[in-house]
Amino acid sequence: MSASTTVPALTVRRGRERITASGLLRSEWRKIWSLRSLSMTLVAGFALTIGLCSYMIIDGTALGSEDAGHIPFGWTAIYPVGMLVLVVLGVLSVSSEYSSGSIRTTLTAAPRRVGVMLSKVVVVTGTVTLLAGATTVLMYLLLRMMGTVPSAVGMSLFDPDMFWGALGGTLMLPYGALFGVLLGWLLRNAAAAICLYFGLFQMGPQILPAFLPESLADVTDYMPLAAINIIRSGGLSTGPYGNVGAAIVLVGWLAALGGIAWWRLTKRDG
């Protein structure tokens, strides 16, 4: 005689699990400060910017000269150096996940590719924006204390002659980080993205005119750095299209890179 035991099947109703937008943002925030390559690059970018700006302000021989003494925000001329480092930060924030293979886990946990892409953009750019604003305020206070630039003595940070130039210089730092993030999403490889940036966008305006027909030589005026130089000049230089045109050029480059990167992300990793 044998007895059979039937084990009833247990059915448990489970809600659909999903990663929320706040969860994605927290994850990206932890990545910045837990990955050594990201945290060290971020610190290096701002340490270099603050160090060089402080030296120029304290020394005063460059900013207080006849050529630069009439530009109260002349110390922001150092910001392009920091921008280069922050472009690398943006690239690494994406390429590090692809090189380690952790991007598979990320996209499995959060299948909505747009959310993953936007969360990285928001966290990296937002962090750099806050630090850039703090850096500008710090440098302005140092400038006021040292008094090495005659035109800036007693000038408020919100004086139009100071504010627009300082704002333009400040915005180029998060722009560089965002540009790097989009390049990272586009190419997924740090070496390829960094080489493309330096070869085409950094050195291109100096090299391309030698190889382009004369009728196309002006195309370099529409490269990102040319537009950035107009924005950070605080109205001292309008270039071929002025501040509004420069803003359109900068946004256009972001839209183009972001659109292609999003298309590749959804098609290749979809």
N, C-alpha and C positions, 0 to 999 in steps of 0.2 A: 504494500500500500504506500503510495507516495502522495505527498501533499505539495501543492503548488501555491506559491505566494505571488500574488499580483501586486506590484507596486504602482500605485496610482501616479500618473504623470502630474507633476506640479507645474502649473502655469502661473507665471508672475507677469503682471502687466507693468511694463516699464515705459516711462516717458521718453520721449525722443531726446537723446543727449546731444547737446550742442555747445560749442564754445561761444561765449558772449563777446561782444565788442570790448567790454571792460577787461575780460580775461585776456584777449589778444594784446591789449595795450599793456597790461601788467607783465605779460610774458616778454614783450619787446623791451620793456623797461629793465627787467632783470637781465636780459641778454647784454645790454649795453654795459652794465656794471659788473657782470660776472665773467664775461669773456675778456681775457687780458688784452687781446689785440684791439678790441674796441675801446675799452676804458683807457688804455695807455695812449692810443691815438687821439682820443678826445682830450685828455689832459695835456698831451704834447702840443696839440694845436693851439689851445688857449694859453699855455705857458709860454710858447714861442711868441704869440701875439702880444701878450702882456709884457713880457720881458723886453722885446724890441721897442715897443711903443714907450715903455717907461724910460728906457735908455735915451731915446730921442728927445723925450720931453725934459728929462733931467739935464741932459747935456746941453740942449738948447741951441747948439751951433747950426743945426740943419733947419729946425723949425723956426728959429728966430732970425734966420738970414734974410737978406733983402728980397730974395726970390720967394721964400715961403712965409715970411713974417706976416704977410697980409692975409694968410689963409688960417683962420682960427682952428679949423678941424684938420690941419695938415698931418697930425699924427695918425690919422686913419689911412695914410698911404701905406702903412705896414699891413693893413688887413688882408690884402691879396695874398701875402705869405701864409697867413693863417687859413685862408680859404683853400689853398692847395692841400693842406693837411686834412681839412674837413671833407674835401672831395674824396680823399682816400678813406676816411672814416665811413662815408656813405657807401662806398663800394664794398668795404670789408663787412659792413653790417648785413649784406646780402650774400656775398661770395663765400663768407666763412661757413654759412649753413650748407651751401652746395658742396664745398670741399670736404666737410665733415660728414655729409650724408644726412644731417639732422633735418634737412628740408623735407624729407619724406615723412618724418614724424609730424612735422608742422602741418603739412598739407593733408595728412590723414586725419589729424585731430580737428582741423579747420578746413573742410573741403571748399568753402567759398573763397576762391583765390583773391577776389577783389578785397575782401576784408583783411586777409593776410598782408597784401601789398600796402593797403592804406594804413594799417596799424604801424607798420615799420616806418612809413613816411611820416606819420604824425609824431611818433615818439622820437625818432632821430632828429627831425627838423625842429620839433618843439623844444627839445633839450638844448640844442645848439642856439636857438633863438633866445631862450632865457639867459644862457651863459654869455651870449654876444651882447645883450642889453646890459647885463651887469658889468661886463668888461668896458663898455663905452662909458658908463657912469663913473666907473673907477678911474679911467684915464682922464675924463673931464675934471674930476676932483683933483687929480695929481697935477693937471695943467694949471688949474686955478691956484693951487698951492705954490707951484714953482714960478709961475709968471714969466716963463721963457719966451712966450709968443706975444709980442706987443698988441696985436689986434684982438687977442682973446682975453686980455686983462679986464676983469670986471664983467665979462660977458656971460649972460645966462645961457644955460644949455638949451633953453627954448627960444633963444633969440634966432630969428630966421637965418642969419648969417652963419650960425653955428649948427642949428638943429637939422637942417636939410642935408648938409654934408655929413654930419655925424650919423644921421639915420640911414643915408645911402650906404655909408661904409659898414654900418652894423648889419644891414640886410644882406650884404654880399656873403656873410659867413653862413647863415642858414641856407642861402641859395646854393652855395657850393656843396653843402651837405646833402641837400635834396637832389641836386644834379648827380652827385655820386651814387645815391641810392637808386635812382632811375637807371644809371649806367650799369650798376650792379645787377638789377633785375633784367636788363637787356642782355648782358653778356655772361653773367653768372661766374665769371672767372676774374680774379683780382688783377692778375698780370695783364690780361687783355684789356680790361676796362681802364686801368691806369695808363697803359700805353696809348690807348685811343684818346684819352683826355689830353695827355701831354702832347701827343703827336699832332692831333687835329685841332683841339680847342685852345691849348696853351701856346704851342709853337706855330700852329697853322697861320695865324694872321701875319707873322713875319716871313714865313716860307712860301705860302701859296701864291702871293703876287708875282713871284719870280717865274712861276710855271703857268699862270693863267693868262689868257689874252687880255689886252688892255681894256677891252670892253667889259670884262668880267672882274677887273681888279677891285672894284668897289664891293664885291661880295663879302669881303672880310669885315666890312663895316657892320654887317648883320650877324657876326659871331657873338657869342655870349659875353666875352670879355670886353668887347667894344661897347656894348650896351651897358655893361656894369660900370665902366669908366664914366659914362655920361651920368648915370644915376648917382654915383658917389661923389661927383664933382660939386654937388650942391648948387647947380645952376651956373657954375663958372664955365662949363663947356656943354654946349648943346649938340655938337656933332652934326651929322647929316639929318637927324630926325627929332631931336629934342627928348625931353624926359618921358613924354607920353609914348612916343615911338619906341624909346628904349625899353619901357615896361612891356609893350606889346611884343617886342623881339624876345625878351627874356621869358615871358609866359609862353610864347609860341614854341621855343625850344623845349620847355618843360612838357608842354602838351604833346609834342612830337615824340620825344623820348618815352614819356609815360604811356602814350597810346600804343607804340610799337612793343614796349615791354609788357604791357597788359595783354596784348594779342598773343605774344609768344608764351606768356605764362598760362593762359587759358588753353592754347592749342597744344603746347608741348607737355604741360603738366596736368592738363585737364582729364 
